Amino acid sequence: METLIQQIINGLVLGSMYALVALGYTMVYGIINLINFAHGEILMVGAMVSWTLVTLLADSGIPGWLLMLIGLAAAIIVCATLNFAVEKIAYRPLRNAPRLAPLITAMGMSLLLQVLAMIIWKPNPKPFPLLLPTTPFDLGGPVITVTQCLILGLTVCILAGLMYLVNYTKLGRAMRATAENPRVAGLMGVKPDFIISTTFVIGAALAAVAGLMWAANYGTVQHTMGFMPGLKAFTAAVLGGIGNLAGAVVGGVLLGLIEAIGAGYLGDLTGGVLGSHYADIFAFIALILVLTLRPSGLLGERVADRA
């Protein structure tokens, strides 16, 4: 039972990071029906920018929590600017093109960002400094660290803020109108290009937060670190129902739990043939089952058909 509770905690933390990235996927898809496969690399850039700033200021005597805030602020600014530029340069000219064109462009942008990051930060993995207390809280056997508590708290707060933004603010109404029909929204005074760019900026900010949390939790960064979290987050968005904010979070948390619990018991279930590094099997089997039984995802798709 102790192992199960510990794996549930680990799964909630992992799923929360997936959820932060999945929210970016699902927001962009909800507005323009585009899968931004470069989103995982935005996470990577956020982690690398944070690492650069934290490393430069490591000997300045600044408290660890303040260093984390500084690194997070820098990551959000850089990632938001980068995603804004990616949308304007790579995606906007292809907005009315066949859907395959922006999809291929997104894949190309993902590879381009990886290569640029490798050139700027070099390919070798880099240790991320310990910024928060490392002594875990004992929960009667299972443990949880300060960083993990921060990840869980941030995810809850961000989801609540995002739901409020989309459902109760003028910007949120403009987003929903643009998702419904950008042409009609434009006639009603909404600026679709501005709304789309804003959506990319918000998604990048979420990816920057996830990147820093990923680096702080696992203690290492490198130029390829965004690929697998990006793929898993896309899987989570599809699992929960892409285009649905709550679905992205549900899918992310569920995927994290499946992966963590699978990693804890995979060796026993297979008699030692498969180790914990094969835990991805459970996650993608769950995705296949959900898409077979419910193709729209667990919570369905709330994006309206456009006229």
Secondary structure, 3 states (H helix, E strand, C coil): CHHHHHHHHHHHHHHHHHHHHHHHHHHHHHHHCCCCCCHHHHHHHHHHHHHHHHHHCCCCCCCHHHHHHHHHHHHHHHHHHHHHHHHHHHHHHHCCCCCHHHHHHHHHHHHHHHHHHHHHHCCCCEECCCCCCCCCEECCCCEECHHHHHHHHHHHHHHHHHHHHHHHCHHHHHHHHHHHCHHHHHHCCCCHHHHHHHHHHHHHHHHHHHHHHHHHHHCEECCCCCHHHHHHHHHHHHHHCCCCHHHHHHHHHHHHHHHHHHHHHHHHHCCCCCCHHHCHHHHHHHHHHHHHHCCCCCCCCCCCCCC
